[in-house]
């Protein structure tokens, strides 16, 4: 009995040590409903365009130079 348990433990450890971890694939793509647009005529025009099309304008996106 002790031999069987020992053999089971050793086989389990060896099987786990030999298998390589695989990267998890994403089953379903993730989409976002947020986007940014460039409106050269200013924030008031951006507000009007967003309202005409049923969107909310959350303001200007800050861009940081690296």
Residue frames relative to the residue before (quaternion, step in Angstrom):
aa qw qx qy qz dx dy dz
X 1.0000 0.0000 0.0000 0.0000 0.00 0.00 0.00
X 0.6604 0.4945 -0.3092 0.4729 3.60 0.88 -0.89
X 0.6172 0.5500 -0.3398 0.4485 3.57 1.06 -0.75
X 0.6657 0.5085 -0.3051 0.4530 3.60 0.92 -0.88
X 0.6557 0.5002 -0.3080 0.4743 3.58 0.95 -0.85
X 0.6502 0.5096 -0.3053 0.4736 3.58 0.96 -0.87
X 0.6538 0.5067 -0.3060 0.4713 3.58 0.95 -0.86
X 0.6415 0.5213 -0.3164 0.4654 3.58 0.99 -0.81
X 0.6630 0.4980 -0.3013 0.4708 3.60 0.91 -0.88
X 0.6649 0.5002 -0.3029 0.4647 3.59 0.91 -0.91
X 0.6617 0.5000 -0.3078 0.4663 3.60 0.92 -0.85
X 0.6423 0.5178 -0.3202 0.4657 3.57 1.00 -0.80
X 0.6700 0.4922 -0.2990 0.4684 3.58 0.91 -0.86
X 0.6653 0.4953 -0.3070 0.4667 3.58 0.95 -0.82
X 0.6430 0.5132 -0.3277 0.4645 3.59 0.96 -0.77
X 0.6727 0.4856 -0.2968 0.4728 3.59 0.97 -0.77
X 0.6636 0.5051 -0.3081 0.4578 3.58 1.03 -0.71
X 0.6958 0.4803 -0.2793 0.4552 3.60 1.06 -0.66
X 0.6432 0.5226 -0.3447 0.4407 3.60 1.07 -0.53
X 0.3246 -0.7453 0.5537 0.1805 3.55 -0.95 0.92
X 0.4684 -0.6653 0.4873 0.3169 3.57 -0.94 0.78
X 0.2401 -0.7677 0.5811 0.1239 3.56 -0.95 0.90
X 0.5084 -0.6215 0.4787 0.3552 3.57 -1.06 0.62
X 0.4553 -0.6811 0.4993 0.2819 3.54 -0.99 0.79
X 0.2873 -0.7442 0.5757 0.1793 3.50 -0.87 0.92
X 0.4545 -0.6750 0.5126 0.2739 3.53 -1.09 0.75
X 0.3760 -0.7639 0.4697 0.2335 3.61 -0.52 1.07
X 0.7945 0.1412 -0.0563 0.5879 3.58 1.04 -0.73
X 0.4640 -0.6712 0.4876 0.3106 3.63 -0.84 0.86
X 0.3311 -0.7258 0.5701 0.1963 3.54 -1.17 0.66
X 0.0943 -0.7926 0.6022 0.0161 3.54 -0.79 1.07
X 0.2406 -0.7584 0.5896 0.1390 3.54 -1.16 0.63
X 0.3179 -0.7469 0.5488 0.1997 3.57 -1.06 0.66
X 0.5576 0.5660 -0.4048 0.4526 3.58 1.18 0.55
X 0.0865 0.7864 -0.6073 0.0725 3.55 -1.03 0.76
X 0.3168 -0.7298 0.5735 0.1950 3.54 -1.29 0.31
X 0.0896 -0.7753 0.6234 0.0474 3.55 -1.12 0.73
X 0.3989 -0.6885 0.5514 0.2507 3.55 -1.23 0.52
X 0.0152 -0.7740 0.6325 -0.0267 3.57 -0.75 1.10
X 0.2654 -0.8239 0.4777 0.1503 3.60 -0.11 1.25
X 0.6739 0.5255 -0.3128 0.4145 3.63 1.09 -0.47
X 0.7113 -0.5083 0.2499 0.4162 3.59 1.20 0.26
X 0.7083 -0.5029 0.3237 0.3749 3.50 -1.39 0.25
X 0.6074 0.5515 -0.3708 0.4351 3.61 1.05 -0.60
X 0.6528 0.4927 -0.3045 0.4882 3.57 1.00 -0.82
X 0.6260 0.5343 -0.3321 0.4608 3.58 1.03 -0.77
X 0.6321 0.5269 -0.3200 0.4696 3.59 1.04 -0.79
X 0.6672 0.5073 -0.2968 0.4576 3.57 0.94 -0.91
X 0.6556 0.5078 -0.3093 0.4655 3.58 0.93 -0.91
X 0.6527 0.5129 -0.3154 0.4598 3.58 0.93 -0.90
X 0.6703 0.4996 -0.3012 0.4585 3.58 0.89 -0.90
X 0.6339 0.5467 -0.3300 0.4364 3.62 0.97 -0.80
X 0.7707 0.3567 -0.1704 0.4997 3.55 1.07 -0.78
X 0.5747 -0.6445 0.3561 0.3570 3.58 1.25 0.26
X 0.5412 0.6019 -0.4110 0.4194 3.58 1.15 0.58
X 0.3871 -0.6718 0.5715 0.2688 3.54 -1.35 0.21
X 0.2792 -0.7378 0.5891 0.1751 3.55 -0.91 0.91
X 0.1853 -0.8086 0.5536 0.0732 3.58 -0.61 1.15
X 0.6752 -0.5194 0.2902 0.4360 3.57 1.19 0.39
X 0.7161 -0.4610 0.3383 0.4003 3.47 -1.41 -0.02
X 0.3895 -0.6888 0.5644 0.2351 3.52 -1.12 0.77
X 0.3356 -0.7458 0.5373 0.2061 3.56 -0.81 0.97
X 0.1709 -0.7741 0.6050 0.0747 3.53 -0.95 0.94
X 0.1622 -0.7888 0.5891 0.0668 3.53 -0.82 1.04
X 0.3351 -0.7200 0.5707 0.2090 3.56 -0.90 0.95
X 0.2374 -0.7787 0.5676 0.1224 3.54 -0.88 0.97
